Amino acid sequence: MNATWECIVVGGGAAGLSAALVLGRARRRTLVIDAGAPSNRVSHGIGGLLGHDTKKPAEFYAEARANVAAYPAVELRAGFVASVVRRLDLPGSGPTTTSDGAPDTAASASGGTFTVILADGTRETTRTVLLATGMDYRRPDVPGLEPLWGGSVFHCPFCHGWEHAGRPLGVLDRGEMGVHRAQLLRAWSDDVTLLTDGPDELDDAQREDLEARGVTIDRRPVAGLDADGGALSAARFADGTTRPLNGLLIPVTLHQRSALATQLGVDFAPESPLSTETIAVDPMGATSVPGVFSAGDASISMPSVANAIAAGSAAAAGVVQRLTSG
Ligand SMILES: Cc1cc2nc3c(=O)[nH]c(=O)nc-3n(C[C@H](O)[C@H](O)[C@H](O)COP(=O)(O)OP(=O)(O)OC[C@H]3O[C@@H](n4cnc5c(N)ncnc54)[C@H](O)[C@@H]3O)c2cc1C
């Protein structure tokens, strides 16, 4: 079967666009299909991205798309990929079709194409697929949190700590990871409170460590977050009392945004506190399934725009290598 595309990139965020730029410059017929919801779109600015530090995400993505659009081999298309079906074109046997679930170890190094099916029913065929779908950042269910997410409520101090430095900051977590985050956040403020939302799950050594670092432990059950002018002003407790806060570091867990990785049968990386659903890749973004690559949050353990760009670039080189040898 002759595939229309040499690579279909699913997701046009930082990782997918970075990959598309490299693929376009390598003159590889590439289709980027993007649902248009990068994870940081609600954020006030991108913290810590060299050359674009604090730039509004919408501006950054518009510039990135313009970079990619300059290369005729690449098409950027708005849409949602509903499923990907792997076809095996085994030497001598004619085209055979696999279901979209089971990984087939009979896939030869040279063989296989993919049919990508969009939510609108459109079908496209490709020699390689690059999953750059990002992740769903699941947040604690705290009243008042959502409007503040990506601003004064954040999951990454490296991204958002600077903007809140020197002010009263909170960490919402009751266990070991809360200790770690509170220790970390002290680099940005002398006034850090660990909100355990009820009894803590710390041992004596952890409590003493936090005390020695000047971190307050507040065990009052949290009822919600108060805002003033669109920014966090206080944590509100079940007993009606409050604690003034200007920034809150919250725990998140990352989850695949769709079943594509599972459908394709890729291996996942070992469990971490951040995610149980990270796609396992080699340094060039290759997954355990021949012809399937991944980059960005979907397959890296430290999510950031810079890391997504780097991973996208490496995965594109991996795709080109495969197309060259296959
Ligand atoms: C609130 C917030 C603030 C952040 N702030 C910063 C920061 O300041 N600095 C920093 O370095 N990092 C920050 N990050 C992390 C950073 O945004 C991510 O690490 C980075 O955006 C990951 O890029 P990605 O391309 O892998 O995924 P994403 O940017 O999430 O892009 C994935 C794209 O794929 C699309 N997609 C998903 N599934 C499909 C499908 N089936 N079909 C078609 N398209 C699909 C999505 O709609 C999206 O457009 C922040 C994250 C969050 C959540």
The ligand as an SDF file (V2000), in Angstrom:
LIG
                    3D

 53 58  0  0  0  0  0  0  0  0999 V2000
   -1.2760   25.4530   33.0280 C   0  0  0  0  0  0  0  0  0  0  0  0
    0.0790   25.0660   32.5280 C   0  0  0  0  0  0  0  0  0  0  0  0
    1.0830   25.9960   32.5090 C   0  0  0  0  0  0  0  0  0  0  0  0
    2.3530   25.6510   32.0280 C   0  0  0  0  0  0  0  0  0  0  0  0
    3.3260   26.5930   32.0440 N   0  0  0  0  0  0  0  0  0  0  0  0
    4.5280   26.2930   31.5280 C   0  0  0  0  0  0  0  0  0  0  0  0
    5.5500   27.2810   31.4970 C   0  0  0  0  0  0  0  0  0  0  0  0
    5.3510   28.4310   31.9160 O   0  0  0  0  0  0  0  0  0  0  0  0
    6.7650   26.9180   30.9830 N   0  0  0  0  0  0  0  0  0  0  0  0
    7.0010   25.6680   30.5090 C   0  0  0  0  0  0  0  0  0  0  0  0
    8.1140   25.4040   30.0260 O   0  0  0  0  0  0  0  0  0  0  0  0
    6.0500   24.6980   30.5490 N   0  0  0  0  0  0  0  0  0  0  0  0
    4.8300   24.9920   31.0390 C   0  0  0  0  0  0  0  0  0  0  0  0
    3.8610   24.0400   31.0720 N   0  0  0  0  0  0  0  0  0  0  0  0
    4.1360   22.7040   30.5190 C   0  0  0  0  0  0  0  0  0  0  0  0
    4.0740   22.8040   28.9780 C   0  0  0  0  0  0  0  0  0  0  0  0
    2.9390   23.5420   28.5960 O   0  0  0  0  0  0  0  0  0  0  0  0
    4.0220   21.4220   28.3570 C   0  0  0  0  0  0  0  0  0  0  0  0
    5.1010   20.6550   28.8410 O   0  0  0  0  0  0  0  0  0  0  0  0
    4.1130   21.5210   26.8240 C   0  0  0  0  0  0  0  0  0  0  0  0
    3.1230   22.3910   26.3340 O   0  0  0  0  0  0  0  0  0  0  0  0
    3.9410   20.1400   26.2160 C   0  0  0  0  0  0  0  0  0  0  0  0
    3.8970   20.2650   24.8180 O   0  0  0  0  0  0  0  0  0  0  0  0
    3.2330   19.1080   23.9430 P   0  0  0  0  0  0  0  0  0  0  0  0
    3.3950   19.5530   22.5340 O   0  0  0  0  0  0  0  0  0  0  0  0
    3.7450   17.8180   24.3570 O   0  0  0  0  0  0  0  0  0  0  0  0
    1.6940   19.1150   24.3400 O   0  0  0  0  0  0  0  0  0  0  0  0
    0.5980   20.2370   24.1910 P   0  0  0  0  0  0  0  0  0  0  0  0
    1.1970   21.6050   24.2080 O   0  0  0  0  0  0  0  0  0  0  0  0
   -0.4310   19.9430   25.1930 O   0  0  0  0  0  0  0  0  0  0  0  0
    0.0220   20.0410   22.7120 O   0  0  0  0  0  0  0  0  0  0  0  0
   -0.6470   18.8680   22.3350 C   0  0  0  0  0  0  0  0  0  0  0  0
   -1.5750   19.2120   21.1980 C   0  0  0  0  0  0  0  0  0  0  0  0
   -2.1190   17.9870   20.6890 O   0  0  0  0  0  0  0  0  0  0  0  0
   -3.4980   18.1610   20.4730 C   0  0  0  0  0  0  0  0  0  0  0  0
   -4.1330   16.8370   20.5020 N   0  0  0  0  0  0  0  0  0  0  0  0
   -4.2580   15.9710   21.5410 C   0  0  0  0  0  0  0  0  0  0  0  0
   -4.8640   14.8450   21.1520 N   0  0  0  0  0  0  0  0  0  0  0  0
   -5.1400   14.9980   19.8410 C   0  0  0  0  0  0  0  0  0  0  0  0
   -5.7810   14.1830   18.8710 C   0  0  0  0  0  0  0  0  0  0  0  0
   -6.2330   12.9510   19.1850 N   0  0  0  0  0  0  0  0  0  0  0  0
   -5.9230   14.6500   17.6020 N   0  0  0  0  0  0  0  0  0  0  0  0
   -5.4440   15.8780   17.2630 C   0  0  0  0  0  0  0  0  0  0  0  0
   -4.8230   16.6940   18.1520 N   0  0  0  0  0  0  0  0  0  0  0  0
   -4.6870   16.2510   19.4190 C   0  0  0  0  0  0  0  0  0  0  0  0
   -3.9490   19.0830   21.5810 C   0  0  0  0  0  0  0  0  0  0  0  0
   -5.2020   19.6980   21.2780 O   0  0  0  0  0  0  0  0  0  0  0  0
   -2.7690   20.0710   21.6130 C   0  0  0  0  0  0  0  0  0  0  0  0
   -2.9590   21.1300   20.7190 O   0  0  0  0  0  0  0  0  0  0  0  0
    2.5990   24.3510   31.5570 C   0  0  0  0  0  0  0  0  0  0  0  0
    1.5700   23.3930   31.5850 C   0  0  0  0  0  0  0  0  0  0  0  0
    0.3350   23.7380   32.0510 C   0  0  0  0  0  0  0  0  0  0  0  0
   -0.7680   22.7060   32.0640 C   0  0  0  0  0  0  0  0  0  0  0  0
  1  2  1  0
  2  3  1  0
  2 52  2  0
  3  4  2  0
  4  5  1  0
  4 50  1  0
  5  6  2  0
  6  7  1  0
  6 13  1  0
  7  8  2  0
  7  9  1  0
  9 10  1  0
 10 11  2  0
 10 12  1  0
 12 13  2  0
 13 14  1  0
 14 15  1  0
 14 50  1  0
 15 16  1  0
 16 17  1  0
 16 18  1  0
 18 19  1  0
 18 20  1  0
 20 21  1  0
 20 22  1  0
 22 23  1  0
 23 24  1  0
 24 25  2  0
 24 26  1  0
 24 27  1  0
 27 28  1  0
 28 29  2  0
 28 30  1  0
 28 31  1  0
 31 32  1  0
 32 33  1  0
 33 34  1  0
 33 48  1  0
 34 35  1  0
 35 36  1  0
 35 46  1  0
 36 37  1  0
 36 45  1  0
 37 38  2  0
 38 39  1  0
 39 40  1  0
 39 45  2  0
 40 41  1  0
 40 42  2  0
 42 43  1  0
 43 44  2  0
 44 45  1  0
 46 47  1  0
 46 48  1  0
 48 49  1  0
 50 51  2  0
 51 52  1  0
 52 53  1  0
M  END
$$$$
